Amino acid sequence: MPANSAGRPRSRPSRQRRTLSLPVIVYPDPATRLWSAECPTLRGCHSGGRTRGEAMSNIKEAVALYLQAYEETLKGAVLETIEIAR
């Protein structure tokens, strides 16, 4: 790791934790008597549980795993902006 002007190794910037607010739909399934939860913002991100609270806890974990996998998929990707004349 390169040294700074004082001759000490530069520390790596820490990853800042961000708080995201995402909509979640939670509903009881009368056929199974279980609760379903989905995050419509993240395609295919679903979970459930025996209670509403369990479903909410499980969808939070599902969202965290979804975003982690998404970030790993995008490593090395570059965000570009384009302009289109119409």
Secondary structure, 3 states (H helix, E strand, C coil): CCECCCCCECCCCCCCCCCCCCCCEEEEECCCCEEEEECCCCCCCEEEECCHHHHHHHHHHHHHHHHHHHHHHCCCCCCCCCCCCC
